[in-house]
Amino acid sequence: GMLRHANSISQTSGLTPNDKYSNRTVLNQIDKDTDRTSLKHSSSERTFSRRELRRVLRAYSQFDPEVGYCQGMNYIVATFLSFLSEEEAFWLLVVVMNE
């Protein structure tokens, strides 16, 4: 699926030329933000890793290059990952960002 290939996709695909930031800049920002994101919510059903959080954010930045990544998305995805699998969190992010 999309999430399994997020790392390889992010190495080979760039954002569209009209985007303000380069693909590398987006990935660097995701890395910085995931490093400072709490991995456990107090009412959480599930613990998750920074690797999972990073993969979902990287996958989304490739899935929707017009949006790419915005600061704050890490907190939204962290909340989703507290209750959902990586793939479910990814697709919920797709729905939320497109509604």
Phi and psi in degrees as a GROMACS rama.xvg file:
@    title "Ramachandran Plot"
@    xaxis  label "Phi"
@    yaxis  label "Psi"
@TYPE xy
-57.0429  -43.4311  MET-2
-69.5111  -36.5006  LEU-3
-60.75  -30.0845  ARG-4
-103.547  10.9891  HIS-5
-58.5895  -43.4553  ALA-6
-67.0332  -44.8913  ASN-7
-69.1145  -36.4742  SER-8
-63.5432  -44.605  ILE-9
-65.732  -23.1713  SER-10
-77.8151  -27.3977  GLN-11
-108.39  -24.4591  THR-12
-99.5761  141.957  SER-13
-108.909  163.59  GLY-14
-73.6431  165.348  LEU-15
-63.2846  150.978  THR-16
-59.3764  -23.986  PRO-17
-78.182  -10.6477  ASN-18
-70.1789  148.272  ASP-19
-66.9314  -33.9395  LYS-20
-115.403  149.069  TYR-21
-76.0247  161.876  SER-22
-57.2672  -42.8638  ASN-23
-61.2303  -41.5584  ARG-24
-62.2949  -42.6823  THR-25
-60.2172  -48.3726  VAL-26
-64.0397  -39.0099  LEU-27
-63.4044  -40.258  ASN-28
-66.9025  -41.0551  GLN-29
-58.5452  -46.2003  ILE-30
-60.2386  -45.3201  ASP-31
-60.6216  -45.9724  LYS-32
-71.493  -36.0314  ASP-33
-69.0453  -30.6725  THR-34
-64.3192  -24.6587  ASP-35
-111.415  20.7617  ARG-36
-99.6884  131.251  THR-37
-65.268  138.993  SER-38
-98.5514  -1.14533  LEU-39
-137.026  124.784  LYS-40
-95.2405  148.845  HIS-41
-59.217  -35.3271  SER-42
-100.09  17.2055  SER-43
-65.5261  141.926  SER-44
-87.998  -18.5363  GLU-45
-146.34  140.312  ARG-46
-96.6391  155.269  THR-47
-144.745  165.14  PHE-48
-103.187  160.828  SER-49
-61.5223  -31.6162  ARG-50
-60.8344  -43.6076  ARG-51
-62.4431  -46.0803  GLU-52
-59.4805  -46.0815  LEU-53
-61.6548  -43.4121  ARG-54
-62.7049  -42.9612  ARG-55
-63.4622  -44.8447  VAL-56
-66.4458  -41.0645  LEU-57
-65.388  -42.7513  ARG-58
-60.9562  -42.9329  ALA-59
-65.517  -39.2012  TYR-60
-62.2663  -28.43  SER-61
-84.4924  -34.8603  GLN-62
-66.2762  -40.5594  PHE-63
-128.554  77.1653  ASP-64
-63.9944  -21.3015  PRO-65
-63.9639  -39.4004  GLU-66
-87.504  -45.5675  VAL-67
66.9705  -103.604  GLY-68
-144.187  136.317  TYR-69
-123.816  139.954  CYS-70
-58.013  137.922  GLN-71
108.369  -27.0783  GLY-72
-62.8327  -29.0439  MET-73
-60.4489  -38.1705  ASN-74
-70.8596  -37.4778  TYR-75
-63.2296  -49.2591  ILE-76
-66.0694  -37.4243  VAL-77
-60.02  -40.5367  ALA-78
-63.2668  -45.1702  THR-79
-60.1285  -44.2687  PHE-80
-67.8987  -16.5214  LEU-81
-68.6864  -20.3916  SER-82
-128.334  -14.4529  PHE-83
-127.572  161.359  LEU-84
-70.4449  167.381  SER-85
-54.0571  -50.3646  GLU-86
-64.5579  -41.208  GLU-87
-63.8633  -40.4991  GLU-88
-62.9842  -41.3698  ALA-89
-59.401  -51.8885  PHE-90
-68.7469  -31.9343  TRP-91
-66.0558  -39.4576  LEU-92
-60.9179  -42.1873  LEU-93
-57.3175  -46.5492  VAL-94
-64.5101  -47.302  VAL-95
-61.5949  -43.2598  VAL-96
-71.9457  -18.4273  MET-97
-105.929  2.94317  ASN-98
